[in-house]
Amino acid sequence: MSIDILAFGAHPDDVEISCGGTLLHYRNEGKKIVVVDLTQGELGTRGNAALRMQECKASSTKLNLLDRVNLGMADGFFEENDHNLGLIIKEIRHFKPRLILANSVSDRHPDHGRAASLVARAAFLSGLPKIETERNGEKQEAYRAPQLLHYIQDRYITPDVVFDVTPFAEEKIALIKCFSSQFYDPESEEPETPISNEHFFAFIKGRMLQFGRPIGVPYAEGFTSDRTLGVKDLLDLR
């Protein structure tokens, strides 16, 4: 199999919140997109794992995903070890993406930075032929994705590249709201969290405005890279 984008998130809703506009853009272009959630978000203050899996299905439908995989790692406790690296390597080798998207390299939630490191390391190791893996009983060939970018989450990080998502800004908000258990509900009696207050969606729009302003567009999403990025045409730069 060969797909266009493989987006990893430490928790269900990570990719929707931080790069949902980008995924909606490429969905509209008919690109093949798969999301891999490392955990079920079972330690979340609001909701529960079963409910979040239902919410994933609603979001996946809106994104027209080719597949969505949950690796079942322990929320809050997963570590960068051989077992977890192997789980991610298997998915990369199976889907053979042109682009990998991963969590922010540093963030308020410690799982995010840890997931970023885990995915980045697995993406490199996936290209080493002497590491042998099997998925569903079939031996896999080594594969290294041409590009890996880290989306930016709660904590502001200066992006290396920003992507115009203006046509999809409102749809992104609707996409995030698929995870209704996690966000503002005036009727909810569950404890408030940093993302469940009534101002969170204004923050999301503000962040997109912040990334869009330097390139002269209303809304954009930001990404970082650990290597030098190149372009084929300097006249395409904004």
Backbone as CSV, one residue per row, in Angstrom:
resi,resn,N_x,N_y,N_z,CA_x,CA_y,CA_z,C_x,C_y,C_z
1,MET,0.839,-1.195,0.000,0.000,0.000,0.000,0.876,1.248,0.000
2,SER,0.407,2.302,-0.641,1.119,3.574,-0.643,0.102,4.701,-0.513
3,ILE,0.249,5.512,0.541,-0.699,6.598,0.780,0.014,7.945,0.728
4,ASP,-0.771,9.005,0.847,-0.198,10.351,0.789,0.220,10.854,2.171
5,ILE,-0.676,10.742,3.150,-0.402,11.310,4.477,-0.724,10.293,5.562
6,LEU,0.223,10.106,6.482,0.025,9.295,7.689,0.194,10.236,8.871
7,ALA,-0.908,10.534,9.554,-0.893,11.499,10.657,-0.991,10.770,11.991
8,PHE,-0.003,10.979,12.842,0.028,10.356,14.163,-0.427,11.353,15.229
9,GLY,-1.139,10.836,16.233,-1.507,11.641,17.384,-1.356,10.836,18.650
10,ALA,-0.861,11.463,19.708,-0.767,10.757,20.986,-2.152,10.378,21.484
11,HIS,-3.134,11.257,21.229,-4.507,11.034,21.688,-5.486,11.258,20.538
12,PRO,-6.635,10.606,20.578,-7.691,10.956,19.639,-8.025,12.439,19.812
13,ASP,-8.100,13.145,18.745,-8.385,14.587,18.593,-7.132,15.440,18.426
14,ASP,-5.930,14.893,18.674,-4.705,15.685,18.495,-4.577,16.200,17.061
15,VAL,-4.762,15.318,16.093,-4.564,15.752,14.705,-5.668,16.701,14.274
16,GLU,-6.900,16.463,14.740,-8.007,17.342,14.351,-7.774,18.764,14.851
17,ILE,-7.334,18.887,16.102,-7.137,20.207,16.690,-5.998,20.964,16.005
18,SER,-4.933,20.273,15.669,-3.707,20.960,15.253,-3.446,20.983,13.762
19,CYS,-3.906,19.970,13.032,-3.699,19.993,11.575,-4.943,19.553,10.829
20,GLY,-6.105,19.734,11.462,-7.364,19.351,10.826,-7.628,20.088,9.525
21,GLY,-7.264,21.366,9.463,-7.465,22.133,8.237,-6.635,21.593,7.087
22,THR,-5.406,21.205,7.393,-4.519,20.624,6.389,-5.093,19.313,5.867
23,LEU,-5.565,18.462,6.766,-6.143,17.191,6.348,-7.413,17.398,5.530
24,LEU,-8.230,18.379,5.900,-9.439,18.679,5.125,-9.075,19.141,3.712
25,HIS,-8.026,19.949,3.596,-7.560,20.405,2.279,-7.215,19.209,1.395
26,TYR,-6.413,18.308,1.925,-5.974,17.179,1.108,-7.075,16.144,0.918
27,ARG,-8.019,16.085,1.850,-9.202,15.253,1.621,-9.937,15.726,0.376
28,ASN,-10.093,17.057,0.249,-10.803,17.613,-0.904,-10.062,17.385,-2.208
29,GLU,-8.757,17.156,-2.119,-7.976,16.839,-3.318,-7.977,15.337,-3.618
30,GLY,-8.663,14.582,-2.792,-8.753,13.147,-3.027,-7.537,12.363,-2.585
31,LYS,-6.719,12.949,-1.728,-5.514,12.267,-1.261,-5.879,11.141,-0.285
32,LYS,-5.017,10.131,-0.241,-5.209,9.007,0.672,-4.601,9.357,2.026
33,ILE,-5.447,9.387,3.058,-5.033,9.821,4.392,-5.379,8.751,5.420
34,VAL,-4.439,8.480,6.319,-4.656,7.554,7.429,-4.229,8.251,8.719
35,VAL,-4.979,8.054,9.784,-4.622,8.575,11.103,-4.300,7.397,12.019
36,VAL,-3.211,7.529,12.785,-2.842,6.538,13.788,-2.821,7.226,15.153
37,ASP,-3.701,6.809,16.050,-3.719,7.315,17.420,-2.925,6.347,18.292
38,LEU,-1.998,6.877,19.068,-1.190,6.007,19.909,-1.984,5.439,21.080
39,THR,-2.874,6.236,21.656,-3.658,5.815,22.821,-5.141,6.062,22.559
40,GLN,-5.967,5.618,23.494,-7.402,5.906,23.430,-7.771,7.142,24.248
41,GLY,-6.770,7.813,24.802,-7.056,8.988,25.617,-7.828,8.650,26.881
42,GLU,-7.578,7.448,27.406,-8.380,6.945,28.519,-8.174,7.694,29.831
43,LEU,-7.104,8.463,29.944,-6.883,9.226,31.172,-7.469,10.633,31.118
44,GLY,-8.109,10.964,30.015,-8.696,12.297,29.879,-9.668,12.592,31.011
45,THR,-9.664,13.823,31.485,-10.519,14.220,32.605,-11.997,14.050,32.264
46,ARG,-12.338,14.304,31.009,-13.739,14.225,30.584,-13.937,13.044,29.634
47,GLY,-15.128,12.474,29.653,-15.428,11.359,28.771,-14.721,10.089,29.194
48,ASN,-14.668,9.129,28.270,-14.002,7.852,28.535,-13.533,7.274,27.208
49,ALA,-12.783,6.179,27.281,-12.181,5.602,26.081,-13.234,5.162,25.068
50,ALA,-14.294,4.513,25.530,-15.320,4.021,24.610,-15.989,5.175,23.863
51,LEU,-16.288,6.246,24.579,-16.911,7.409,23.954,-15.967,8.054,22.956
52,ARG,-14.698,8.127,23.291,-13.741,8.761,22.388,-13.552,7.936,21.117
53,MET,-13.694,6.631,21.199,-13.616,5.810,19.997,-14.815,6.073,19.080
54,GLN,-15.988,6.313,19.670,-17.156,6.686,18.877,-16.936,8.036,18.199
55,GLU,-16.348,8.954,18.944,-16.082,10.283,18.382,-15.081,10.197,17.235
56,CYS,-14.106,9.287,17.369,-13.134,9.071,16.286,-13.827,8.678,14.992
57,LYS,-14.840,7.837,15.096,-15.548,7.387,13.901,-16.225,8.558,13.199
58,ALA,-16.810,9.456,13.969,-17.472,10.616,13.365,-16.467,11.509,12.654
59,SER,-15.335,11.754,13.298,-14.294,12.583,12.686,-13.717,11.907,11.447
60,SER,-13.465,10.614,11.537,-12.880,9.877,10.416,-13.780,9.921,9.186
61,THR,-15.088,9.907,9.419,-16.037,10.005,8.312,-15.941,11.367,7.637
62,LYS,-15.864,12.436,8.443,-15.736,13.780,7.880,-14.446,13.933,7.078
63,LEU,-13.384,13.275,7.523,-12.097,13.366,6.840,-11.969,12.370,5.686
64,ASN,-12.968,11.496,5.557,-12.941,10.464,4.516,-11.628,9.676,4.570
65,LEU,-11.255,9.249,5.781,-9.996,8.551,5.962,-10.024,7.176,5.291
66,LEU,-8.882,6.794,4.762,-8.731,5.447,4.233,-8.756,4.430,5.370
67,ASP,-8.199,4.825,6.519,-8.173,3.949,7.690,-7.838,4.798,8.909
68,ARG,-8.209,4.288,10.079,-7.785,4.900,11.340,-7.407,3.769,12.275
69,VAL,-6.198,3.826,12.800,-5.633,2.752,13.616,-5.388,3.272,15.021
70,ASN,-5.711,2.474,16.023,-5.353,2.814,17.399,-4.379,1.771,17.911
71,LEU,-3.196,2.211,18.349,-2.138,1.286,18.758,-2.281,0.799,20.195
72,GLY,-3.213,1.360,20.956,-3.497,0.858,22.300,-2.390,1.071,23.309
73,MET,-1.543,2.074,23.089,-0.520,2.378,24.099,-1.188,2.984,25.326
74,ALA,-0.485,2.971,26.445,-1.046,3.449,27.707,-1.004,4.970,27.779
75,ASP,-2.160,5.577,27.817,-2.255,7.031,27.914,-1.506,7.520,29.149
76,GLY,-0.625,8.469,28.964,0.122,9.044,30.080,1.358,8.267,30.484
77,PHE,1.438,7.005,30.067,2.529,6.150,30.527,3.344,5.519,29.405
78,PHE,2.953,5.738,28.143,3.731,5.118,27.064,5.133,5.718,27.035
79,GLU,6.094,4.872,26.695,7.486,5.297,26.686,8.116,5.004,25.332
80,GLU,9.288,5.579,25.115,10.046,5.310,23.894,10.861,4.043,24.141
81,ASN,10.286,2.912,23.786,10.960,1.636,23.978,10.851,0.793,22.716
82,ASP,11.504,-0.357,22.719,11.541,-1.197,21.526,10.141,-1.612,21.070
83,HIS,9.291,-1.960,22.020,7.946,-2.427,21.666,7.157,-1.337,20.941
84,ASN,7.116,-0.146,21.533,6.323,0.935,20.941,6.925,1.431,19.629
85,LEU,8.247,1.470,19.550,8.879,1.812,18.271,8.471,0.810,17.196
86,GLY,8.447,-0.469,17.568,8.071,-1.498,16.610,6.650,-1.337,16.104
87,LEU,5.730,-0.972,16.995,4.338,-0.767,16.585,4.238,0.326,15.515
88,ILE,4.972,1.401,15.710,4.906,2.518,14.761,5.618,2.173,13.462
89,ILE,6.761,1.520,13.562,7.490,1.101,12.359,6.592,0.248,11.466
90,LYS,5.841,-0.647,12.058,4.958,-1.524,11.277,3.921,-0.723,10.500
91,GLU,3.375,0.320,11.124,2.366,1.129,10.433,2.995,1.937,9.296
92,ILE,4.173,2.480,9.533,4.846,3.248,8.485,5.175,2.347,7.298
93,ARG,5.692,1.156,7.572,6.048,0.236,6.489,4.804,-0.282,5.763
94,HIS,3.717,-0.412,6.483,2.486,-0.898,5.855,1.886,0.154,4.929
95,PHE,1.788,1.395,5.400,1.089,2.433,4.635,1.999,3.176,3.653
96,LYS,3.305,3.169,3.885,4.277,3.812,2.985,3.838,5.231,2.595
97,PRO,3.745,6.129,3.572,3.261,7.485,3.278,4.308,8.362,2.599
98,ARG,3.835,9.323,1.815,4.718,10.359,1.280,5.062,11.376,2.364
99,LEU,4.137,11.595,3.287,4.315,12.581,4.355,3.813,12.007,5.670
100,ILE,4.627,12.157,6.710,4.211,11.818,8.070,4.000,13.113,8.844
101,LEU,2.876,13.210,9.544,2.612,14.314,10.465,2.620,13.749,11.876
102,ALA,3.273,14.464,12.794,3.413,13.968,14.167,3.205,15.102,15.159
103,ASN,3.058,14.719,16.419,2.823,15.688,17.490,3.899,16.760,17.581
104,SER,3.557,17.807,18.317,4.477,18.906,18.567,5.694,18.427,19.364
105,VAL,6.852,18.980,19.033,8.090,18.531,19.685,8.142,18.905,21.161
106,SER,7.365,19.895,21.572,7.292,20.296,22.975,5.922,20.904,23.212
107,ASP,5.288,20.539,24.325,3.940,21.054,24.538,3.544,20.978,26.006
108,ARG,2.400,21.579,26.321,1.872,21.568,27.689,1.669,20.149,28.189
109,HIS,1.087,19.293,27.354,0.871,17.888,27.728,2.135,17.098,27.419
110,PRO,2.756,16.467,28.418,4.021,15.762,28.184,3.914,14.608,27.190
111,ASP,2.722,14.028,27.023,2.565,12.964,26.029,2.871,13.445,24.618
112,HIS,2.624,14.719,24.349,2.786,15.223,22.984,4.255,15.219,22.559
113,GLY,5.114,15.781,23.393,6.534,15.780,23.061,7.116,14.379,23.013
114,ARG,6.649,13.512,23.908,7.138,12.137,23.918,6.699,11.398,22.655
115,ALA,5.465,11.638,22.213,4.981,11.023,20.971,5.751,11.546,19.769
116,ALA,6.079,12.836,19.781,6.846,13.417,18.678,8.190,12.721,18.523
117,SER,8.876,12.523,19.632,10.176,11.858,19.605,10.050,10.403,19.176
118,LEU,9.026,9.737,19.684,8.802,8.329,19.371,8.550,8.130,17.877
119,VAL,7.675,8.946,17.305,7.348,8.809,15.885,8.547,9.173,15.009
120,ALA,9.254,10.249,15.367,10.415,10.656,14.574,11.486,9.572,14.554
121,ARG,11.725,8.969,15.707,12.737,7.906,15.754,12.281,6.685,14.952
122,ALA,11.010,6.317,15.102,10.480,5.171,14.362,10.518,5.424,12.861
123,ALA,10.280,6.663,12.449,10.305,6.994,11.021,11.692,6.768,10.441
124,PHE,12.729,7.057,11.229,14.093,6.799,10.769,14.383,5.303,10.760
125,LEU,14.067,4.641,11.866,14.365,3.214,11.965,13.615,2.385,10.925
126,SER,12.462,2.874,10.514,11.658,2.164,9.524,12.408,1.963,8.211
127,GLY,13.385,2.812,7.962,14.153,2.720,6.722,15.356,1.801,6.782
128,LEU,15.578,1.149,7.923,16.748,0.275,8.082,16.371,-1.175,7.773
129,PRO,16.929,-1.745,6.708,16.551,-3.107,6.294,16.844,-4.181,7.340
130,LYS,17.834,-3.963,8.202,18.187,-4.999,9.174,17.202,-5.082,10.344
131,ILE,16.294,-4.131,10.427,15.212,-4.234,11.407,14.072,-4.976,10.727
132,GLU,13.776,-6.171,11.220,12.768,-7.024,10.597,11.435,-6.906,11.337
133,THR,10.367,-6.746,10.559,9.031,-6.643,11.142,8.044,-7.452,10.315
134,GLU,6.944,-7.805,10.976,5.818,-8.462,10.321,4.536,-7.758,10.741
135,ARG,3.592,-7.689,9.834,2.265,-7.151,10.147,1.233,-8.099,9.574
136,ASN,0.364,-8.606,10.424,-0.641,-9.594,10.019,0.005,-10.807,9.349
137,GLY,1.153,-11.214,9.892,1.808,-12.408,9.403,2.631,-12.250,8.147
138,GLU,2.705,-11.039,7.616,3.466,-10.793,6.398,4.735,-10.006,6.713
139,LYS,5.859,-10.462,6.186,7.113,-9.751,6.379,7.072,-8.420,5.628
140,GLN,7.676,-7.419,6.250,7.649,-6.070,5.669,9.017,-5.654,5.153
141,GLU,8.986,-4.808,4.129,10.214,-4.232,3.601,10.490,-2.902,4.287
142,ALA,11.765,-2.549,4.332,12.141,-1.251,4.898,11.535,-0.127,4.061
143,TYR,11.133,0.946,4.742,10.573,2.113,4.042,10.791,3.344,4.901
144,ARG,11.292,4.402,4.294,11.442,5.675,4.999,10.663,6.747,4.253
145,ALA,9.759,7.425,4.946,8.955,8.473,4.326,9.836,9.639,3.890
146,PRO,9.541,10.235,2.744,10.349,11.361,2.253,10.315,12.589,3.165
147,GLN,9.202,12.755,3.909,9.072,13.974,4.706,8.320,13.691,5.997
148,LEU,8.778,14.331,7.090,8.092,14.289,8.376,8.008,15.707,8.920
149,LEU,6.806,16.116,9.288,6.579,17.426,9.880,5.868,17.261,11.215
150,HIS,6.186,18.151,12.145,5.513,18.165,13.441,4.517,19.326,13.468
151,TYR,3.247,19.013,13.710,2.268,20.093,13.844,2.456,20.769,15.201
152,ILE,1.966,21.977,15.304,2.137,22.792,16.514,0.829,22.761,17.301
153,GLN,0.924,22.528,18.612,-0.262,22.329,19.428,-0.524,23.497,20.371
154,ASP,-0.694,23.252,21.637,-1.104,24.308,22.563,-0.024,25.374,22.751
155,ARG,1.198,24.947,22.970,2.304,25.876,23.204,2.798,26.463,21.880
156,TYR,2.960,27.775,21.825,3.410,28.390,20.575,4.868,28.035,20.293
157,ILE,5.114,27.610,19.058,6.451,27.357,18.545,6.542,28.052,17.196
158,THR,7.645,28.740,16.934,7.808,29.391,15.637,7.842,28.328,14.540
159,PRO,6.932,28.399,13.569,6.882,27.351,12.546,8.001,27.486,11.519
160,ASP,8.387,26.354,10.943,9.310,26.356,9.811,8.556,26.504,8.499
161,VAL,7.299,26.108,8.503,6.457,26.235,7.316,5.019,26.409,7.776
162,VAL,4.269,27.241,7.063,2.843,27.390,7.350,2.052,27.066,6.092
163,PHE,0.851,26.566,6.297,0.024,26.093,5.187,-1.336,26.765,5.244
164,ASP,-1.734,27.391,4.155,-2.997,28.122,4.060,-4.181,27.154,4.169
165,VAL,-5.006,27.338,5.198,-6.198,26.494,5.370,-7.462,27.343,5.415
166,THR,-7.393,28.548,4.866,-8.509,29.493,4.941,-9.853,28.896,4.522
167,PRO,-9.925,28.172,3.402,-11.235,27.654,2.990,-11.826,26.622,3.950
168,PHE,-11.019,26.128,4.870,-11.462,25.031,5.726,-11.503,25.403,7.203
169,ALA,-11.357,26.691,7.512,-11.292,27.108,8.921,-12.561,26.748,9.682
170,GLU,-13.709,27.055,9.117,-14.965,26.762,9.818,-15.223,25.257,9.875
171,GLU,-14.896,24.555,8.798,-15.086,23.107,8.786,-14.153,22.442,9.797
172,LYS,-12.975,23.020,10.008,-12.069,22.477,11.016,-12.704,22.545,12.404
173,ILE,-13.363,23.646,12.713,-14.018,23.772,14.018,-15.095,22.693,14.169
174,ALA,-15.870,22.466,13.105,-16.898,21.419,13.145,-16.262,20.043,13.313
175,LEU,-15.110,19.852,12.687,-14.389,18.584,12.803,-13.963,18.344,14.244
176,ILE,-13.396,19.363,14.876,-12.961,19.231,16.271,-14.145,18.912,17.184
177,LYS,-15.297,19.488,16.881,-16.480,19.290,17.714,-17.034,17.877,17.631
178,CYS,-16.492,17.058,16.718,-16.849,15.629,16.735,-16.491,15.017,18.086
179,PHE,-15.464,15.581,18.738,-15.022,15.096,20.045,-15.728,15.907,21.134
180,SER,-17.044,15.859,21.113,-17.841,16.738,21.963,-17.608,16.508,23.453
181,SER,-17.196,15.314,23.837,-16.979,15.054,25.263,-15.839,15.882,25.831
182,GLN,-14.951,16.370,24.966,-13.744,17.049,25.432,-13.876,18.568,25.486
183,PHE,-14.938,19.099,24.897,-15.007,20.544,24.726,-16.209,21.171,25.432
184,TYR,-16.378,22.444,25.261,-17.327,23.221,26.062,-18.755,22.719,25.930
185,ASP,-19.348,22.464,27.066,-20.750,22.076,27.161,-21.301,22.687,28.441
186,PRO,-22.136,23.708,28.313,-22.623,24.389,29.520,-23.442,23.480,30.432
187,GLU,-23.923,22.358,29.901,-24.715,21.426,30.702,-23.846,20.375,31.405
188,SER,-22.564,20.314,31.049,-21.704,19.277,31.609,-21.394,19.545,33.081
189,GLU,-21.357,18.472,33.860,-20.984,18.565,35.267,-19.568,18.048,35.501
190,GLU,-18.866,17.684,34.412,-17.494,17.204,34.537,-16.548,18.374,34.777
191,PRO,-15.370,18.107,35.339,-14.424,19.193,35.633,-13.987,19.928,34.364
192,GLU,-13.722,21.212,34.503,-13.233,21.983,33.364,-11.759,21.664,33.132
193,THR,-11.365,21.644,31.870,-9.980,21.397,31.481,-9.491,22.564,30.635
194,PRO,-8.189,22.613,30.319,-7.681,23.717,29.489,-8.316,23.802,28.106
195,ILE,-8.930,22.700,27.632,-9.550,22.758,26.302,-11.080,22.739,26.356
196,SER,-11.666,22.687,27.547,-13.127,22.594,27.624,-13.793,23.917,27.979
197,ASN,-13.021,24.970,28.184,-13.663,26.248,28.507,-14.243,26.876,27.239
198,GLU,-15.130,27.831,27.411,-15.888,28.376,26.279,-15.033,29.215,25.326
199,HIS,-13.794,29.519,25.697,-12.939,30.349,24.844,-11.989,29.531,23.967
200,PHE,-12.031,28.209,24.100,-11.039,27.393,23.398,-11.127,27.523,21.881
201,PHE,-12.325,27.557,21.325,-12.431,27.638,19.868,-11.989,28.998,19.351
202,ALA,-12.136,30.039,20.172,-11.578,31.337,19.800,-10.059,31.264,19.761
203,PHE,-9.485,30.513,20.700,-8.039,30.303,20.696,-7.598,29.588,19.429
204,ILE,-8.323,28.541,19.018,-7.978,27.792,17.805,-7.989,28.728,16.593
205,LYS,-9.024,29.536,16.478,-9.089,30.476,15.352,-7.980,31.516,15.446
206,GLY,-7.699,31.970,16.674,-6.634,32.948,16.858,-5.278,32.403,16.452
207,ARG,-5.020,31.145,16.771,-3.761,30.512,16.385,-3.655,30.419,14.862
208,MET,-4.747,30.060,14.202,-4.731,30.003,12.740,-4.532,31.395,12.137
209,LEU,-5.143,32.396,12.748,-4.925,33.783,12.310,-3.458,34.180,12.470
210,GLN,-2.882,33.796,13.596,-1.485,34.110,13.889,-0.554,33.508,12.832
211,PHE,-0.800,32.266,12.446,0.031,31.613,11.438,-0.248,32.154,10.035
212,GLY,-1.473,32.591,9.799,-1.810,33.089,8.467,-1.290,34.483,8.177
213,ARG,-1.202,35.322,9.192,-0.846,36.729,8.989,0.487,36.939,8.254
214,PRO,1.579,36.227,8.623,2.851,36.493,7.942,2.842,36.176,6.453
215,ILE,1.934,35.304,6.007,1.907,34.977,4.576,0.709,35.619,3.872
216,GLY,0.007,36.489,4.593,-1.047,37.272,3.965,-2.333,36.511,3.689
217,VAL,-2.637,35.515,4.515,-3.904,34.794,4.377,-4.620,34.828,5.715
218,PRO,-5.945,34.680,5.724,-6.664,34.732,7.002,-6.277,33.610,7.974
219,TYR,-6.205,32.375,7.485,-6.003,31.243,8.381,-4.957,30.276,7.834
220,ALA,-4.079,29.809,8.712,-3.067,28.826,8.312,-2.755,27.932,9.508
221,GLU,-2.078,26.819,9.229,-1.576,25.932,10.271,-0.064,25.843,10.150
222,GLY,0.604,25.696,11.300,2.064,25.723,11.319,2.675,24.375,11.617
223,PHE,3.873,24.170,11.062,4.600,22.919,11.237,6.081,23.210,11.431
224,THR,6.748,22.305,12.127,8.200,22.397,12.261,8.841,21.170,11.626
225,SER,10.123,21.325,11.286,10.877,20.242,10.669,12.251,20.175,11.301
226,ASP,12.807,18.965,11.405,14.151,18.834,11.975,15.218,18.810,10.887
227,ARG,14.824,19.109,9.653,15.818,19.180,8.582,15.502,20.341,7.661
228,THR,16.453,20.699,6.811,16.252,21.785,5.871,15.205,21.402,4.837
229,LEU,14.281,22.325,4.583,13.228,22.092,3.606,13.602,22.739,2.279
230,GLY,13.210,22.118,1.195,13.506,22.658,-0.132,12.242,22.862,-0.944
231,VAL,12.303,23.736,-1.925,11.184,23.966,-2.841,11.688,23.892,-4.277
232,LYS,10.783,23.552,-5.194,11.157,23.473,-6.601,11.123,24.831,-7.292
233,ASP,10.357,25.760,-6.744,10.183,27.057,-7.390,10.150,28.157,-6.331
234,LEU,11.177,29.019,-6.326,11.237,30.107,-5.346,10.100,31.102,-5.521
235,LEU,9.519,31.153,-6.704,8.425,32.082,-6.952,7.121,31.629,-6.283
236,ASP,7.100,30.402,-5.783,5.933,29.922,-5.061,5.953,30.323,-3.598
237,LEU,7.083,30.843,-3.110,7.169,31.240,-1.710,6.347,32.489,-1.450
238,ARG,5.766,32.559,-0.257,4.977,33.749,0.125,5.734,34.570,1.170
